[in-house]
Amino acid sequence: MWQVLLKVARASTQRPYDLIMPRDQTFDTDIPDWFAAFSDSDLTTLGEHGEMTKDDVRVMAYGECAAANSAVGLAMAVGQLPVEVTALLTSVQNDLLDLAADLFVPRGSPVPAEARISDVYVRRIERAALFYSREVGEPDTRVLPGGTAAAALLYFARNEVRRAERSMWTATKAHPSTVSPVTGRYLNRLSTLLLLLARVANLEHGNIDWDPGASARAMGAPDVLDS
């Protein structure tokens, strides 16, 4: 059955590049200037840090920050967030590109970075966190990360930011003279802000609190808290 479906899909799919490009035209015959030919290996170049392996902690941190930025963008695109929250997160996405630019150029490099994450960035996120905490109180992780679509996406973005923060601290620890610790602090504050925004997105829906040992009790097992 799947073979029939595959044939139908192939017959019905009109690929625009097949209409105007020779079938043998690939990177083998027409490599673009913007493609790094050596990237078909375990090596890459991270800005002014130069060539390094793709599993270098700085490359990993760079990639995790890009993933976090995409997760924030997903929350904005699908979550139907209030205009002021969308505006805030748009500036956060810009900050994350500034953070990538910071990571791209080592501290102390004679080449100026396009942007550097400073305490000003951190304080701005702290102010936003304090503002939204007035609506929901202290951040609470003892709730199920769901509820509305907006809340679920913000919880997801928060976890991606926390992953990026862990990678950034690993890079900072390995390269303390070239990777700024302020980048890790920024990501730490941002994860707190996203947690608060997720709680705000659930204000009307309400949160579902974590119930420790619920599945065991449903099966008639002794309460884990009493064992």
Secondary structure, DSSP 8 states (H G I E B T S, - for coil): -HHHHHHHHHHH---HHHHHS-TT-STTTS--TTS-GGGSSSEEE-GGG-EEETTSHHHHHHHHHHHHHHHHHHHHHHS---HHHHHHHHHHHHHHHHHHHHHHS-TT-SS--S----HHHHHHHHHHHHHHHHHH-S---SB-S-SSHHHHHHHHHHHHHHHHHHHHHHHHHH-TTTS-HHHHHHHHHHHHHHHHHHHHHTTTT---B--TTHHHHHTT---TTT-
